[in-house]
Amino acid sequence: MSWSQEPQPETLIDINRLSELSYLTVTGGELRIGALTRHAQLLDSAAAARHFAILHDAELVIADPVVRNWGTVGGSLCQADPSEDLSAAFAALKATMVIAHAGGTRTVPARDFHTGPYETVVAPGEILTEIRITIRPGGGSAYEKVGRRAGDWPVGAAGSALWLSRGGPDGGGPEGDTIADAGIGLTAVGAPHFAAADAEDFLRGAPATEESFARAGELAAAACRPVSDQRGPADYKRHLARELTIRSLRRALARAGQPGGGAPGGAPRDVG
């Protein structure tokens, strides 16, 4: 389906009454999110905010309260809009999608879930039922977005997740730490699979410093293929990919120095 095409379904099925698909739980070392969980539920979830502040950040800038009260996490993912916020957040967190079919279930990495604009791997006779995110120690995450107005689709957005190997001179704090693993999600800027894989590879094993973040931002921007449209020119979107990657990495690092990854309001937001 091209970006300009409108969906023309032959059949519509209302699944709102499948209440068993609306939940947020921490089970077996994972945060598990039912596909029919409302955006407002995810935004209000203390467990989600405690372990993955990026989800709170992203939900806070998705649409408006009315949409968040009715819209679902799974619905947003399955719409597969190239500018969708949660797709970038789940890509950064390296989440896993659970898809059910008549014979059982199968799992797909978040980065393999979308096959193109408005297209996913969910086949006829299948349904997305759950999103799983592994909870790992030493982590912090954040999401940064620029839009034309509050709640609008992003002109560009970036989400980052960092997991640190402690190495600061005082045995605590993020200063001097090494990045054990990193995830960077991008949306609205033409990033393959909503991710910046080259930037992640560079960060893995690198010191958690501004210099490392600056280079990661350059690599993230280089991997993007933005297009000029009504939201802005391609060069500006590429600039946003670099700058927002740096900002989200900086906030993720600050949160990684706090218990549980830091509450969403626990680290200062960048201005400008």
C-alpha positions as CSV (number, residue, x, y, z in Angstrom):
1,M,0.0,0.0,0.0
2,S,1.4,3.4,-0.9
3,W,1.4,6.3,1.5
4,S,-1.3,8.0,-0.5
5,Q,-3.8,5.1,-0.5
6,E,-6.6,4.9,1.9
7,P,-7.5,1.4,3.4
8,Q,-10.5,-0.2,1.9
9,P,-11.3,-3.2,4.1
10,E,-13.9,-5.7,2.9
11,T,-14.9,-6.6,6.4
12,L,-14.8,-4.8,9.8
13,I,-14.8,-6.7,13.1
14,D,-15.2,-5.0,16.4
15,I,-12.9,-6.6,19.0
16,N,-13.5,-4.1,21.8
17,R,-15.3,-6.7,23.9
18,L,-12.2,-8.9,24.0
19,S,-11.4,-7.7,27.5
20,E,-8.8,-10.5,28.0
21,L,-6.5,-8.6,25.7
22,S,-6.5,-5.4,27.9
23,Y,-3.9,-5.7,30.6
24,L,-0.4,-4.6,31.8
25,T,1.5,-7.1,33.9
26,V,5.1,-7.8,35.0
27,T,5.5,-11.5,34.5
28,G,8.6,-13.7,34.2
29,G,11.0,-10.7,34.0
30,E,9.0,-9.0,31.3
31,L,6.5,-6.2,30.9
32,R,3.6,-7.6,29.0
33,I,1.1,-5.3,27.4
34,G,-2.2,-6.6,25.9
35,A,-2.9,-5.4,22.4
36,L,-6.3,-3.9,23.5
37,T,-4.7,-1.8,26.3
38,R,-5.8,1.8,25.8
39,H,-3.1,4.5,25.4
40,A,-4.5,6.1,28.6
41,Q,-3.9,2.9,30.5
42,L,-0.3,2.6,29.4
43,L,0.3,6.3,30.2
44,D,-1.1,5.8,33.7
45,S,0.8,2.5,34.4
46,A,3.2,2.8,37.3
47,A,4.9,-0.4,36.3
48,A,5.5,0.7,32.7
49,A,6.8,4.1,33.8
50,R,9.1,2.5,36.4
51,H,10.8,0.1,34.1
52,F,10.5,1.9,30.7
53,A,10.0,5.6,31.0
54,I,10.2,5.9,27.2
55,L,6.6,4.6,27.1
56,H,5.3,7.3,29.4
57,D,7.2,9.9,27.3
58,A,5.7,8.7,24.1
59,E,2.2,8.3,25.3
60,L,2.2,11.8,26.8
61,V,2.6,13.2,23.3
62,I,0.2,10.9,21.4
63,A,-2.9,12.7,20.2
64,D,-5.2,14.0,22.9
65,P,-7.0,12.6,26.0
66,V,-10.1,11.6,24.0
67,V,-8.0,9.6,21.5
68,R,-5.9,8.1,24.3
69,N,-9.0,6.9,26.1
70,W,-10.3,5.0,23.1
71,G,-7.2,4.2,21.0
72,T,-5.3,1.0,21.7
73,V,-1.7,0.1,21.7
74,G,-2.2,-2.8,19.3
75,G,-4.3,-0.7,17.0
76,S,-1.6,1.9,16.6
77,L,1.0,-0.7,15.9
78,C,-1.2,-2.6,13.4
79,Q,-2.1,0.6,11.5
80,A,1.7,0.8,10.7
81,D,1.8,4.5,10.0
82,P,5.4,5.5,9.2
83,S,5.1,8.3,11.7
84,E,3.6,6.3,14.6
85,D,5.2,7.0,18.0
86,L,5.0,3.7,19.7
87,S,6.6,1.8,16.9
88,A,9.8,3.8,17.5
89,A,9.5,3.3,21.3
90,F,9.1,-0.5,21.0
91,A,11.9,-0.6,18.4
92,A,14.3,1.1,20.9
93,L,13.3,-1.3,23.6
94,K,13.7,-4.4,21.3
95,A,10.2,-5.6,22.2
96,T,8.6,-8.8,21.0
97,M,5.2,-9.1,19.4
98,V,2.9,-12.1,20.1
99,I,0.6,-13.0,17.2
100,A,-2.2,-15.5,17.6
101,H,-3.6,-17.8,14.9
102,A,-5.9,-20.8,14.8
103,G,-3.0,-23.2,15.5
104,G,-1.4,-21.3,18.4
105,T,0.9,-18.3,18.6
106,R,4.1,-17.0,17.1
107,T,6.5,-14.3,18.2
108,V,8.1,-11.6,16.0
109,P,10.7,-9.0,17.0
110,A,9.3,-5.5,16.9
111,R,11.8,-4.6,14.2
112,D,10.4,-7.3,11.9
113,F,6.7,-6.5,12.6
114,H,6.3,-3.8,10.0
115,T,7.0,-4.8,6.4
116,G,6.3,-1.3,4.9
117,P,4.1,1.7,5.2
118,Y,0.7,0.5,6.5
119,E,1.8,-3.1,6.3
120,T,2.7,-5.7,8.9
121,V,3.5,-9.4,9.2
122,V,0.1,-10.1,10.6
123,A,-1.5,-12.5,8.1
124,P,-5.2,-13.2,7.4
125,G,-6.6,-15.2,10.2
126,E,-4.1,-13.8,12.7
127,I,-4.3,-11.1,15.4
128,L,-1.7,-9.2,17.5
129,T,-2.4,-10.1,21.1
130,E,0.6,-9.0,23.2
131,I,3.8,-6.9,23.3
132,R,6.6,-8.2,25.6
133,I,9.6,-6.2,26.8
134,T,12.4,-7.8,28.8
135,I,13.3,-6.0,32.0
136,R,17.0,-5.7,32.3
137,P,19.1,-4.1,35.1
138,G,21.1,-0.9,34.6
139,G,18.7,0.6,32.1
140,G,17.2,4.0,31.3
141,S,15.1,5.2,28.4
142,A,13.5,8.4,26.9
143,Y,11.5,9.7,24.0
144,E,11.9,13.1,22.2
145,K,9.4,14.4,19.6
146,V,9.0,17.5,17.5
147,G,5.5,18.1,16.1
148,R,3.7,21.0,14.5
149,R,1.3,21.2,17.4
150,A,0.6,19.3,20.6
151,G,-0.6,15.7,19.9
152,D,0.1,15.9,16.2
153,W,2.0,13.3,14.2
154,P,5.7,14.0,14.6
155,V,7.8,15.9,12.2
156,G,10.5,13.7,13.6
157,A,11.0,11.7,16.8
158,A,13.6,9.6,18.5
159,G,13.6,7.2,21.4
160,S,16.6,5.7,23.1
161,A,17.3,2.9,25.6
162,L,20.6,2.4,27.4
163,W,21.9,-0.4,29.5
164,L,25.1,0.4,31.4
165,S,28.0,-1.5,32.8
166,R,28.9,0.5,35.9
167,G,32.4,2.0,35.9
168,G,32.2,5.5,37.3
169,P,35.0,6.7,39.6
170,D,32.7,6.6,42.6
171,G,31.3,3.2,41.9
172,G,27.8,4.7,41.2
173,G,26.5,7.4,39.0
174,P,26.5,7.3,35.2
175,E,29.8,9.3,34.7
176,G,32.4,7.1,33.2
177,D,30.1,4.1,32.6
178,T,30.3,1.9,29.6
179,I,27.3,1.2,27.4
180,A,26.6,-2.5,27.5
181,D,23.7,-2.3,25.0
182,A,21.7,0.4,23.3
183,G,18.4,0.7,21.4
184,I,17.5,3.7,19.2
185,G,14.1,4.1,17.6
186,L,13.2,6.7,15.0
187,T,9.9,7.6,13.4
188,A,8.7,9.9,10.6
189,V,12.2,10.2,9.2
190,G,12.4,7.1,7.0
191,A,14.5,4.9,9.3
192,P,14.5,1.2,8.2
193,H,12.4,-0.8,10.7
194,F,12.0,2.3,12.9
195,A,15.6,1.8,14.2
196,A,19.2,3.1,13.9
197,A,21.2,-0.1,13.9
198,D,24.5,1.4,13.0
199,A,24.3,4.0,15.8
200,E,23.4,1.2,18.2
201,D,26.4,-0.9,17.1
202,F,28.7,2.1,17.6
203,L,27.4,2.7,21.1
204,R,27.7,-0.9,22.3
205,G,30.9,-0.9,24.4
206,A,31.5,2.8,24.0
207,P,31.8,5.2,27.0
208,A,28.5,6.9,28.0
209,T,29.7,10.4,27.0
210,E,28.4,13.4,25.0
211,E,31.1,12.6,22.4
212,S,29.6,9.1,22.0
213,F,26.1,10.5,21.8
214,A,27.1,13.1,19.2
215,R,28.5,10.4,16.9
216,A,25.5,8.2,17.4
217,G,23.3,11.1,16.4
218,E,25.3,11.5,13.2
219,L,25.0,7.8,12.4
220,A,21.2,7.8,13.1
221,A,20.7,10.7,10.8
222,A,22.8,9.1,8.1
223,A,20.6,6.0,8.2
224,C,17.4,7.9,7.6
225,R,15.7,8.5,4.3
226,P,13.2,11.3,5.0
227,V,11.0,12.8,2.4
228,S,9.8,16.4,2.1
229,D,6.1,16.8,2.7
230,Q,3.6,19.1,4.4
231,R,5.4,18.5,7.8
232,G,8.8,19.7,6.7
233,P,11.7,19.4,4.3
234,A,13.9,16.3,4.2
235,D,17.0,18.1,5.4
236,Y,15.2,19.4,8.5
237,K,13.9,16.0,9.3
238,R,17.4,14.6,9.1
239,H,18.6,17.3,11.4
240,L,15.9,16.3,13.9
241,A,16.9,12.7,13.7
242,R,20.4,13.6,14.8
243,E,19.5,16.2,17.5
244,L,16.6,14.2,19.0
245,T,18.7,11.0,19.1
246,I,21.3,13.0,21.1
247,R,18.7,14.4,23.5
248,S,17.0,11.1,24.1
249,L,20.3,9.4,24.8
250,R,21.2,12.1,27.3
251,R,17.9,11.7,29.1
252,A,18.1,7.9,29.0
253,L,21.6,8.1,30.6
254,A,20.3,10.4,33.4
255,R,17.5,7.9,34.1
256,A,19.8,4.9,34.0
257,G,21.5,6.3,37.1
258,Q,18.2,6.0,39.1
259,P,16.5,3.0,40.6
260,G,14.3,1.2,38.1
261,G,15.4,3.5,35.3
262,G,14.0,6.7,36.8
263,A,10.5,8.1,36.9
264,P,9.6,10.0,33.7
265,G,9.6,13.3,35.6
266,G,12.9,12.5,37.3
267,A,15.2,13.9,34.7
268,P,15.2,17.4,33.2
269,R,13.9,17.9,29.7
270,D,16.1,19.6,27.1
271,V,14.9,22.9,25.9
272,G,15.2,24.2,22.4
